[in-house]
Amino acid sequence: MAGKSSQSPLPPWGNALAGATGAVLANAIVYPLDIVKTRLQIQVKRRATDLEPLMKNDAHYTSSLDALKKIVKDEGISALYCGINGSLIGVTSTNFAYFYWYSAVRSVYLASQTVPKTPGTAVELSLGAVAAAVAQIFTIPVSVITTRQQTQLKGDKKGLLDTGREVVHGEDGWTGLWRGLKASLILVVNPAITYGAYQRLRELFFPGKVNLRPWESFFLGAVSKALATIATQPLIVAKVGLQSRPPPARRGKPFKSFLEVMSYIIEHEGSLALFKGLAPQVTKGILVQGLLMMTKERMEVLFIVLLACLRRIRNSKLQQVANAAASRAKEVIPIVRK
């Protein structure tokens, strides 16, 4: 505890900016994996008894590598970055909101403790869930639009705004921008598990250590995200199904709930299909979370140094003003005495 007290704490906006910066860099690097995992998660295997195709495109992906090759061959390398603008906007807003509220809620909780102590696992999970829920409510429209962009066919590519208009002009109207909100709110357990596990693993592997090395942050972020992804994969698949266009076999009828999506997948592909796209999902999650936490730790140190410099400059200026005022006072006092 003594070690932690010597560290200058960042305000919530500092943690939010550090987290958002790390998230943008990490997601930009691994974005092609996001395309691959989304394509794998929305494809539905065709059965011999089906009277019509379940998907409009004929491409069927047998693995992550197969999907990567076919996407590049059929649509070009640029297809691996389709929707990246909206995705990074969503990542920035979601992570800024998450880290801001997580830091704010955690600070309030710690301040309310009569005896300072490290929050337990249950508390860390609860704090993460509250922060993630608030962030999701405000940022899910960008997620809906990005998912639509990632699943658009070759001849039907649209920009961010045009895709947004398509969603709004659909069956659900404006509320379509919040499709999958219930699943997203349930999925707050994902970042809650991630950051709760991160804090606990940090105390387990690096007790009392204030500033972690890059590889240490990467290791903790990767392990914690892998655990969270495996635990919540069925809900992730259901959320993607809710936010993308319905399969043609449903004749344009959108899914109404994540339970309906899960029932449809189980009916056509079996229960193991709820974990389809798990490999790229976990790989992406590990890389993003590892890079995010590694970058966030570095950014936090940078912001702490920056804030310390600003405080020093401010104190120096205040001291100069105080000295000038004292000098003027000394000049005035003899005149008054005379």
Steps between C-alpha positions, in 0.01 A plus 500: 500500500784731564623455155168594354467813703815645347347495154326817384148388415349605169160670488220303326549689172871408504421130538232532231735665252776246568257209457342641183843564343614145572174353367517691170859395432433137594179467296649667193784247500277189521193628311519236221445235769181683597372466142588129491334417832184693406469320165547164671242581767222600259538213255248218542585155371265374231320170564386257233133563594521876447296611198691826447839641590537618857739775393506715187868451426622157397829529688530262791790533738644189662752681720643841582779458246252383234281803567799733477608354164151504347421854614824632347449296179134593447489856635857623518722595793291812565211272609703409809463863612135550410329704773825585678406869536181423685673230700773732626242769582310239697814371668606852598163598644438165671841477664510868596159466662592169664832608647352835612210342685711210630754743647229727637296218657812332641621829650163559667503147638854529638422841651197353678712238680576587861796263495693517168524157340527348152155417352422128483418309183123540541535877548732533199251309284211717621687824437596382151142397423357839601757686291450275196119527515512881497748496211290255293181705517669797335723321248305200366368683186853514360541128571179420309611703196849349502365143514274576200798639308714197578235261366406690182545310175752602236256696283314653791772690686386822668664770708441567868216752455328306219506183708358693793214627280434144383463387862271792587282441191464133588221325683603624845551867410724699733486227760688280253816689601465338842445145375673256729496739796369232738771259388756779532387581852532133592840497331626763744615195691770463231697818581401453863663154501792638297588790725406319818728211400770748396504663844502167683768346275710813543487462877576127464796522261635849576395588858582856610646595161385848393629527141493183289737423216342481151521119482345470846203717401462305176503167683237605754277659235522198270417241767214700650341565159529135393313389813226758446458420128463125547240555773285738291548374141138377449367846588756665270384282209134577579570874513666493156198311365266763641691794354563355151246440225285191556578190288299487172335180624310718749361704207617833643350439844750634758574324823317646800726381780836338559319187621331474161838528327646230722199270438535552123871416509447189712217384272707532182852424622491354849601641836873504424430762231442749782879503527570553129762761431651433841858469371517845333287647781744380767805589288365847434398540863841391629690730263269796555486464876871435530592797280231715665619441856866527397434832325269623776767439765753701294248778433413521870868546588528765225193686628623484861834654394316759290269596787798523736673737256187713468467519878866600531455773237183622672667503841799684355276769352308532826829537687610774258171685552535463878861630491397796285216583739737477798751733331230758430381472858852569631523810279166632626563440874785759541290765326211434735731527806628841388 
